[in-house]
Amino acid sequence: MEAVRVYKSNWWGFIGKRVLIAAVAFFVISFMIFCRTDYITNMDRSGTIIDYGYLTEAQRNEYFNKYHLNYGTVVRYFFWLGDFVTGDWGYSSQDYSWLTESK
């Protein structure tokens, strides 16, 4: 009598690997884009971009604290990632509206 081989369906393993690969790719690509954007826009900590001559030191500090500009790029990436995951996608400069309706 010949033994019958039973093949288990490995769909969960296949899907799990694909989801893991997609998650890693998302983190790597979004981090690279975030770092590149930060470099291109040159959000320097000296305030030359946002100091138009009418900001007081207190207003400048408030602005830096609000947008986490007093932290490094990696820490700001995780602030951005937290906002992205919770649905806070920011404000559109195209049509001057919030990108999500929750605001």
N, CA, C and O atoms as a MOPAC input file, in Angstrom:
PM7 MOZYME 1SCF
protein

 N      0.83200 1    -1.16200 1     0.00000 1
 C      0.00000 1     0.00000 1     0.00000 1
 C      0.89000 1     1.24400 1     0.00000 1
 O      1.85200 1     1.32800 1     0.76300 1
 N      0.56500 1     2.19400 1    -0.85000 1
 C      1.37500 1     3.41000 1    -0.99900 1
 C      0.88700 1     4.48800 1    -0.04600 1
 O     -0.31600 1     4.67200 1     0.13900 1
 N      1.84400 1     5.20300 1     0.56200 1
 C      1.50100 1     6.27900 1     1.49900 1
 C      0.98700 1     7.49400 1     0.72000 1
 O      1.51000 1     7.85000 1    -0.33700 1
 N     -0.01200 1     8.09100 1     1.25700 1
 C     -0.59200 1     9.28300 1     0.64400 1
 C      0.06900 1    10.51500 1     1.25800 1
 O      0.09600 1    10.67000 1     2.47900 1
 N      0.59400 1    11.37800 1     0.41400 1
 C      1.20800 1    12.60900 1     0.90200 1
 C      0.15200 1    13.69300 1     0.97100 1
 O     -0.61400 1    13.91000 1     0.03200 1
 N      0.13400 1    14.35200 1     2.08300 1
 C     -0.79600 1    15.45100 1     2.28000 1
 C      0.00800 1    16.74600 1     2.23800 1
 O      0.93800 1    16.94100 1     3.02000 1
 N     -0.36300 1    17.62100 1     1.32000 1
 C      0.30300 1    18.91000 1     1.20300 1
 C     -0.51500 1    19.96000 1     1.93500 1
 O     -1.71400 1    20.11700 1     1.70800 1
 N      0.16100 1    20.66300 1     2.81000 1
 C     -0.50000 1    21.75200 1     3.51900 1
 C     -0.45100 1    23.00000 1     2.64600 1
 O      0.54100 1    23.28000 1     1.97400 1
 N     -1.52400 1    23.71700 1     2.67800 1
 C     -1.54500 1    24.98500 1     1.96600 1
 C     -0.73100 1    25.99400 1     2.76900 1
 O     -0.97200 1    26.19400 1     3.95900 1
 N      0.22100 1    26.61700 1     2.11700 1
 C      1.11300 1    27.54400 1     2.79600 1
 C      0.79300 1    28.99200 1     2.41300 1
 O      1.69800 1    29.81600 1     2.27700 1
 N     -0.47900 1    29.29500 1     2.24200 1
 C     -0.88000 1    30.63500 1     1.84900 1
 C     -0.56200 1    31.67000 1     2.91500 1
 O     -0.15400 1    32.78600 1     2.59600 1
 N     -0.74500 1    31.31000 1     4.17500 1
 C     -0.49100 1    32.28100 1     5.24300 1
 C      0.98200 1    32.65200 1     5.30700 1
 O      1.33100 1    33.80800 1     5.54900 1
 N      1.83800 1    31.67400 1     5.09000 1
 C      3.27100 1    31.96300 1     5.06600 1
 C      3.64300 1    32.83500 1     3.87400 1
 O      4.45000 1    33.75600 1     3.99600 1
 N      3.05100 1    32.53900 1     2.72700 1
 C      3.29600 1    33.31900 1     1.52000 1
 C      2.82500 1    34.76400 1     1.69300 1
 O      3.55500 1    35.70300 1     1.37700 1
 N      1.60600 1    34.93400 1     2.19600 1
 C      1.05500 1    36.27500 1     2.40100 1
 C      1.83300 1    37.01100 1     3.48600 1
 O      2.11500 1    38.20200 1     3.35500 1
 N      2.17900 1    36.30200 1     4.55600 1
 C      2.94800 1    36.91700 1     5.63800 1
 C      4.29100 1    37.45200 1     5.15700 1
 O      4.70000 1    38.55100 1     5.53200 1
 N      4.97800 1    36.66500 1     4.32200 1
 C      6.26500 1    37.13000 1     3.78100 1
 C      6.08500 1    38.37300 1     2.91800 1
 O      6.88100 1    39.30900 1     2.99600 1
 N      5.04900 1    38.38000 1     2.10500 1
 C      4.80900 1    39.52600 1     1.22500 1
 C      4.46500 1    40.78000 1     2.02800 1
 O      4.92100 1    41.87300 1     1.69200 1
 N      3.67100 1    40.63200 1     3.07500 1
 C      3.32200 1    41.77900 1     3.91900 1
 C      4.56400 1    42.29100 1     4.63400 1
 O      4.75600 1    43.50300 1     4.73800 1
 N      5.39800 1    41.40400 1     5.12200 1
 C      6.63400 1    41.80500 1     5.79400 1
 C      7.56900 1    42.53600 1     4.83400 1
 O      8.15800 1    43.55500 1     5.19500 1
 N      7.70700 1    42.02500 1     3.62900 1
 C      8.55300 1    42.67400 1     2.62900 1
 C      7.99800 1    44.05500 1     2.28400 1
 O      8.76100 1    45.01300 1     2.15800 1
 N      6.68100 1    44.16600 1     2.13000 1
 C      6.06200 1    45.45600 1     1.81100 1
 C      6.26300 1    46.45500 1     2.94900 1
 O      6.53100 1    47.63100 1     2.70000 1
 N      6.13600 1    45.99500 1     4.20000 1
 C      6.31600 1    46.89100 1     5.34700 1
 C      7.76100 1    47.38900 1     5.42400 1
 O      7.99500 1    48.57500 1     5.65700 1
 N      8.71200 1    46.50600 1     5.23100 1
 C     10.12000 1    46.90900 1     5.26400 1
 C     10.40900 1    47.87500 1     4.12000 1
 O     11.09900 1    48.87600 1     4.31100 1
 N      9.88600 1    47.58000 1     2.94000 1
 C     10.09100 1    48.47300 1     1.79100 1
 C      9.47900 1    49.84000 1     2.06600 1
 O     10.08100 1    50.85900 1     1.72700 1
 N      8.29700 1    49.88500 1     2.67300 1
 C      7.66000 1    51.16400 1     3.00200 1
 C      8.54500 1    51.98500 1     3.92900 1
 O      8.77600 1    53.16900 1     3.68500 1
 N      9.04600 1    51.35100 1     5.00400 1
 C      9.86700 1    52.08100 1     5.96000 1
 C     11.16800 1    52.57500 1     5.32500 1
 O     11.56900 1    53.71700 1     5.54800 1
 N     11.81700 1    51.73900 1     4.55000 1
 C     13.09100 1    52.12900 1     3.94000 1
 C     12.88000 1    53.25400 1     2.93000 1
 O     13.59100 1    54.25900 1     2.95900 1
 N     11.90400 1    53.08800 1     2.03700 1
 C     11.68000 1    54.08600 1     0.99300 1
 C     11.18200 1    55.40400 1     1.59000 1
 O     11.64700 1    56.47400 1     1.19800 1
 N     10.23900 1    55.33200 1     2.53500 1
 C      9.73000 1    56.57900 1     3.12300 1
 C     10.81700 1    57.29300 1     3.92100 1
 O     10.86100 1    58.52300 1     3.92900 1
 N     11.68900 1    56.55100 1     4.58600 1
 C     12.78400 1    57.18100 1     5.32300 1
 C     13.76500 1    57.85300 1     4.36800 1
 O     14.23800 1    58.95800 1     4.63600 1
 N     14.07100 1    57.18800 1     3.25400 1
 C     14.98400 1    57.77700 1     2.27900 1
 C     14.38500 1    59.04800 1     1.67700 1
 O     15.08900 1    60.04600 1     1.51700 1
 N     13.10400 1    59.02300 1     1.34300 1
 C     12.45400 1    60.20600 1     0.78300 1
 C     12.39400 1    61.32200 1     1.81100 1
 O     12.62700 1    62.48500 1     1.48000 1
 N     12.07900 1    60.97500 1     3.07100 1
 C     12.02500 1    61.98000 1     4.12800 1
 C     13.38600 1    62.64500 1     4.30900 1
 O     13.46700 1    63.87000 1     4.40400 1
 N     14.45200 1    61.85500 1     4.35700 1
 C     15.79500 1    62.41800 1     4.53300 1
 C     16.18500 1    63.28000 1     3.34800 1
 O     16.77600 1    64.34600 1     3.52200 1
 N     15.86400 1    62.83700 1     2.15800 1
 C     16.20400 1    63.61100 1     0.96500 1
 C     15.41900 1    64.92800 1     0.92800 1
 O     15.97300 1    65.97600 1     0.59700 1
 N     14.14200 1    64.86800 1     1.26600 1
 C     13.33100 1    66.07800 1     1.29700 1
 C     13.85300 1    67.04600 1     2.35100 1
 O     13.90400 1    68.25600 1     2.12700 1
 N     14.23300 1    66.50900 1     3.48900 1
 C     14.78900 1    67.34900 1     4.54500 1
 C     16.07800 1    68.01200 1     4.08300 1
 O     16.33300 1    69.17300 1     4.40300 1
 N     16.88000 1    67.28500 1     3.34000 1
 C     18.13800 1    67.84000 1     2.83300 1
 C     17.87900 1    68.90100 1     1.76600 1
 O     18.51200 1    69.95700 1     1.76500 1
 N     16.94300 1    68.61400 1     0.85800 1
 C     16.66400 1    69.54200 1    -0.23600 1
 C     16.07300 1    70.85000 1     0.28400 1
 O     16.48600 1    71.93500 1    -0.12600 1
 N     15.10000 1    70.73800 1     1.19400 1
 C     14.46000 1    71.95000 1     1.69400 1
 C     15.34700 1    72.71900 1     2.65300 1
 O     15.07100 1    73.88000 1     2.95600 1
 N     16.40300 1    72.09200 1     3.13200 1
 C     17.39400 1    72.74000 1     3.98200 1
 C     16.73400 1    73.43800 1     5.16500 1
 O     16.90600 1    74.63900 1     5.37200 1
 N     15.98900 1    72.67600 1     5.92500 1
 C     15.35100 1    73.22300 1     7.11300 1
 C     16.42100 1    73.39300 1     8.19100 1
 O     16.46100 1    72.65800 1     9.17800 1
 N     17.26500 1    74.36000 1     7.97800 1
 C     18.37400 1    74.53000 1     8.90200 1
 C     17.88500 1    75.04800 1    10.24700 1
 O     16.87500 1    75.74600 1    10.33900 1
 N     18.61600 1    74.69300 1    11.26600 1
 C     18.19900 1    75.01600 1    12.62400 1
 C     18.54000 1    76.45200 1    13.00900 1
 O     18.19000 1    76.89700 1    14.10200 1
 N     19.21100 1    77.17200 1    12.13300 1
 C     19.56400 1    78.55600 1    12.47200 1
 C     18.40300 1    79.50400 1    12.23000 1
 O     18.42900 1    80.63600 1    12.71200 1
 N     17.39100 1    79.07600 1    11.49800 1
 C     16.20800 1    79.89400 1    11.30700 1
 C     16.25700 1    80.81000 1    10.11300 1
 O     15.43100 1    81.71800 1    10.01500 1
 N     17.18500 1    80.61700 1     9.20200 1
 C     17.28200 1    81.52900 1     8.06700 1
 C     16.09500 1    81.39500 1     7.12400 1
 O     15.74800 1    82.36000 1     6.44400 1
 N     15.46900 1    80.24000 1     7.06400 1
 C     14.32300 1    80.06200 1     6.17400 1
 C     13.08300 1    80.73500 1     6.74500 1
 O     12.32100 1    81.35600 1     6.00400 1
 N     12.87100 1    80.62100 1     8.04400 1
 C     11.62600 1    81.14000 1     8.61000 1
 C     11.79000 1    82.51000 1     9.26600 1
 O     10.80900 1    83.09200 1     9.72800 1
 N     12.99100 1    83.02000 1     9.31300 1
 C     13.19500 1    84.32300 1     9.93800 1
 C     13.08600 1    85.40600 1     8.87400 1
 O     14.06600 1    85.74300 1     8.20900 1
 N     11.89600 1    85.93800 1     8.72400 1
 C     11.67300 1    86.98000 1     7.73200 1
 C     11.77400 1    88.37100 1     8.34100 1
 O     11.34900 1    89.34600 1     7.72200 1
 N     12.31600 1    88.47500 1     9.51500 1
 C     12.48300 1    89.76400 1    10.14200 1
 C     11.32100 1    90.17000 1    11.02900 1
 O     11.41900 1    91.16600 1    11.74700 1
 N     10.23000 1    89.43200 1    11.00000 1
 C      9.08000 1    89.79400 1    11.82100 1
 C      8.79100 1    88.76600 1    12.90400 1
 O      7.84000 1    88.93600 1    13.66700 1
 N      9.57500 1    87.71700 1    12.99100 1
 C      9.37700 1    86.72500 1    14.04400 1
 C     10.22200 1    87.08600 1    15.25500 1
 O     11.41700 1    87.35900 1    15.14300 1
 N      9.58700 1    87.08300 1    16.38900 1
 C     10.34900 1    87.26500 1    17.61900 1
 C     10.99400 1    85.94300 1    17.99100 1
 O     10.68300 1    84.90300 1    17.41100 1
 N     11.87400 1    85.99100 1    18.94000 1
 C     12.54400 1    84.76100 1    19.39200 1
 C     11.53200 1    83.77200 1    19.97000 1
 O     11.65800 1    82.56600 1    19.76200 1
 N     10.53300 1    84.27400 1    20.69100 1
 C      9.49600 1    83.39900 1    21.25600 1
 C      8.65900 1    82.74800 1    20.15400 1
 O      8.33200 1    81.56400 1    20.24200 1
 N      8.30900 1    83.51800 1    19.11100 1
 C      7.54200 1    82.95400 1    17.99400 1
 C      8.35400 1    81.92400 1    17.22800 1
 O      7.82700 1    80.90100 1    16.79100 1
 N      9.63200 1    82.20100 1    17.07200 1
 C     10.51500 1    81.25000 1    16.38900 1
 C     10.62000 1    79.95400 1    17.18100 1
 O     10.55900 1    78.87000 1    16.60000 1
 N     10.77600 1    80.05100 1    18.50000 1
 C     10.84300 1    78.85200 1    19.33600 1
 C      9.53800 1    78.07500 1    19.30700 1
 O      9.54100 1    76.84400 1    19.27700 1
 N      8.42200 1    78.79500 1    19.31500 1
 C      7.11700 1    78.13700 1    19.22600 1
 C      6.97600 1    77.38200 1    17.90200 1
 O      6.47900 1    76.25600 1    17.87600 1
 N      7.41500 1    78.00600 1    16.80700 1
 C      7.36500 1    77.38500 1    15.48900 1
 C      8.23400 1    76.12300 1    15.46500 1
 O      7.80500 1    75.08400 1    14.96300 1
 N      9.44100 1    76.21000 1    16.00100 1
 C     10.33300 1    75.05700 1    16.02400 1
 C      9.74400 1    73.93400 1    16.86700 1
 O      9.84700 1    72.76600 1    16.49000 1
 N      9.12800 1    74.26300 1    18.00300 1
 C      8.52500 1    73.23000 1    18.84400 1
 C      7.29800 1    72.60400 1    18.18800 1
 O      7.08500 1    71.39600 1    18.28700 1
 N      6.48900 1    73.42800 1    17.51600 1
 C      5.26900 1    72.92400 1    16.87300 1
 C      5.58600 1    71.92400 1    15.77300 1
 O      4.90900 1    70.90300 1    15.64500 1
 N      6.61100 1    72.21000 1    14.98100 1
 C      6.95700 1    71.34900 1    13.84700 1
 C      8.16400 1    70.46400 1    14.12700 1
 O      8.71600 1    69.86100 1    13.20600 1
 N      8.57600 1    70.37900 1    15.38000 1
 C      9.65300 1    69.49500 1    15.83400 1
 C     10.97400 1    69.76400 1    15.10600 1
 O     11.75200 1    68.83900 1    14.87200 1
 N     11.22400 1    71.00600 1    14.75500 1
 C     12.45200 1    71.33700 1    14.04500 1
 C     13.66100 1    71.39000 1    14.96200 1
 O     14.79200 1    71.50200 1    14.49000 1
 N     13.43800 1    71.31300 1    16.25200 1
 C     14.54400 1    71.31800 1    17.19300 1
 C     15.08800 1    69.90800 1    17.43500 1
 O     15.96600 1    69.71200 1    18.27600 1
 N     14.55900 1    68.92400 1    16.69300 1
 C     15.04000 1    67.54400 1    16.77500 1
 C     15.78100 1    67.19800 1    15.49200 1
 O     15.70500 1    67.92400 1    14.50100 1
 N     16.49200 1    66.09300 1    15.52500 1
 C     17.20700 1    65.62800 1    14.34800 1
 C     16.27100 1    64.99200 1    13.32500 1
 O     15.07900 1    64.82000 1    13.57900 1
 N     16.81600 1    64.65200 1    12.19100 1
 C     16.03600 1    64.09700 1    11.08800 1
 C     15.37900 1    62.77800 1    11.46500 1
 O     14.21500 1    62.56100 1    11.12900 1
 N     16.08400 1    61.90000 1    12.14600 1
 C     15.53000 1    60.58000 1    12.48400 1
 C     14.34900 1    60.72700 1    13.43800 1
 O     13.32800 1    60.06400 1    13.25600 1
 N     14.46700 1    61.57000 1    14.43600 1
 C     13.38000 1    61.76700 1    15.39500 1
 C     12.17700 1    62.39500 1    14.69400 1
 O     11.03800 1    62.00100 1    14.94500 1
 N     12.42400 1    63.36800 1    13.81800 1
 C     11.31900 1    63.98800 1    13.07700 1
 C     10.64700 1    62.99800 1    12.14300 1
 O      9.44200 1    63.09300 1    11.90800 1
 N     11.40500 1    62.04800 1    11.60500 1
 C     10.80900 1    61.00900 1    10.76600 1
 C      9.77900 1    60.20900 1    11.57600 1
 O      8.69400 1    59.90900 1    11.07800 1
 N     10.11500 1    59.87200 1    12.79900 1
 C      9.17200 1    59.10100 1    13.61700 1
 C      7.97200 1    59.94300 1    14.04500 1
 O      6.87600 1    59.40700 1    14.20900 1
 N      8.15800 1    61.24200 1    14.22700 1
 C      7.00000 1    62.12000 1    14.43700 1
 C      6.10500 1    62.09600 1    13.19900 1
 O      4.88600 1    61.97300 1    13.31600 1
 N      6.70400 1    62.21200 1    12.01900 1
 C      5.94600 1    62.17800 1    10.77100 1
 C      5.24600 1    60.83600 1    10.60400 1
 O      4.07900 1    60.78400 1    10.21700 1
 N      5.95800 1    59.74900 1    10.89700 1
 C      5.37400 1    58.41700 1    10.75300 1
 C      4.19000 1    58.23900 1    11.68900 1
 O      3.17900 1    57.65300 1    11.30300 1
 N      4.30000 1    58.73700 1    12.91300 1
 C      3.17700 1    58.66900 1    13.85000 1
 C      1.98400 1    59.45300 1    13.35000 1
 O      0.84800 1    58.98800 1    13.45200 1
 N      2.22700 1    60.64400 1    12.80600 1
 C      1.12700 1    61.43200 1    12.23100 1
 C      0.52200 1    60.73000 1    11.03000 1
 O     -0.69700 1    60.74000 1    10.86100 1
 N      1.34800 1    60.12100 1    10.19600 1
 C      0.85200 1    59.42600 1     9.00700 1
 C     -0.03600 1    58.24900 1     9.39800 1
 O     -1.10500 1    58.05700 1     8.81800 1
 N      0.39700 1    57.47100 1    10.36800 1
 C     -0.36200 1    56.29500 1    10.79300 1
 C     -1.68600 1    56.69600 1    11.44200 1
 O     -2.69100 1    56.00500 1    11.27300 1
 N     -1.69600 1    57.79800 1    12.17800 1
 C     -2.92700 1    58.22800 1    12.83500 1
 C     -3.83600 1    59.04900 1    11.93300 1
 O     -4.91500 1    59.46200 1    12.35900 1
 N     -3.42200 1    59.29200 1    10.69800 1
 C     -4.28800 1    59.97500 1     9.74400 1
 C     -4.09200 1    61.47300 1     9.65600 1
 O     -4.86100 1    62.15000 1     8.97500 1
 N     -3.08700 1    62.00900 1    10.32400 1
 C     -2.80600 1    63.44400 1    10.23800 1
 C     -1.82500 1    63.65000 1     9.08900 1
 O     -0.61100 1    63.60300 1     9.28500 1
 N     -2.35800 1    63.87800 1     7.88700 1
 C     -1.51600 1    63.97000 1     6.69800 1
 C     -1.15200 1    65.39700 1     6.35300 1
 O     -0.51200 1    65.64100 1     5.33100 1
 N     -1.54300 1    66.33300 1     7.17500 1
 C     -1.08900 1    67.69600 1     6.99400 1
 C     -2.03300 1    68.57600 1     6.20800 1
 O     -3.21500 1    68.27700 1     6.03300 1
 N     -1.47200 1    69.66200 1     5.74500 1
 C     -2.22000 1    70.74400 1     5.11500 1
 C     -1.74000 1    70.90300 1     3.67700 1
 O     -0.53400 1    70.93400 1     3.43100 1
 N     -2.64700 1    71.00300 1     2.74100 1
 C     -2.31600 1    71.12900 1     1.33800 1
 C     -1.98800 1    72.57700 1     0.99700 1
 O     -2.75500 1    73.49000 1     1.30400 1
 N     -0.85600 1    72.77100 1     0.36900 1
 C     -0.50900 1    74.11800 1    -0.09700 1
 C     -1.12100 1    74.39800 1    -1.46500 1
 O     -1.04600 1    75.52500 1    -1.95300 1
 N     -1.71900 1    73.40000 1    -2.08300 1
 C     -2.35800 1    73.57600 1    -3.38800 1
 C     -3.71600 1    74.26700 1    -3.25400 1
 O     -3.96800 1    75.29200 1    -3.88800 1
 N     -4.59300 1    73.68500 1    -2.41200 1
 C     -5.94500 1    74.25500 1    -2.27600 1
 C     -6.23200 1    74.74100 1    -0.85700 1
 O     -7.38000 1    75.02500 1    -0.51600 1
 N     -5.19500 1    74.83600 1    -0.03900 1
 C     -5.30100 1    75.38800 1     1.32400 1
 C     -6.37100 1    74.70500 1     2.14700 1
 O     -7.22700 1    75.36600 1     2.73500 1
 N     -6.32500 1    73.39600 1     2.19100 1
 C     -7.27300 1    72.62600 1     3.00600 1
 C     -6.50800 1    71.46100 1     3.64300 1
 O     -5.41000 1    71.10000 1     3.22000 1
 N     -7.13300 1    70.88900 1     4.67800 1
 C     -6.54500 1    69.72600 1     5.32800 1
 C     -6.70200 1    68.51200 1     4.41000 1
 O     -7.71800 1    68.37600 1     3.72900 1
 N     -5.71100 1    67.64300 1     4.39100 1
 C     -5.75100 1    66.47600 1     3.51700 1
 C     -6.70700 1    65.40400 1     4.03400 1
 O     -7.17800 1    64.56800 1     3.26500 1
 N     -6.98600 1    65.42800 1     5.30800 1
 C     -7.95800 1    64.51000 1     5.87900 1
 C     -9.07300 1    65.33500 1     6.51300 1
 O     -8.86200 1    66.48000 1     6.91400 1
 N    -10.23300 1    64.75300 1     6.59700 1
 C    -11.40100 1    65.47000 1     7.11100 1
 C    -11.42900 1    65.55100 1     8.63100 1
 O    -12.29400 1    66.21800 1     9.19800 1
 N    -10.48200 1    64.87200 1     9.30700 1
 C    -10.52700 1    64.82900 1    10.77500 1
 C    -10.17900 1    66.16100 1    11.41500 1
 O    -10.47500 1    66.35700 1    12.59400 1
 N     -9.56700 1    67.07500 1    10.69400 1
 C     -9.14000 1    68.35100 1    11.28100 1
 C    -10.26200 1    69.32400 1    11.34900 1
 O    -10.07700 1    70.44800 1    11.81500 1

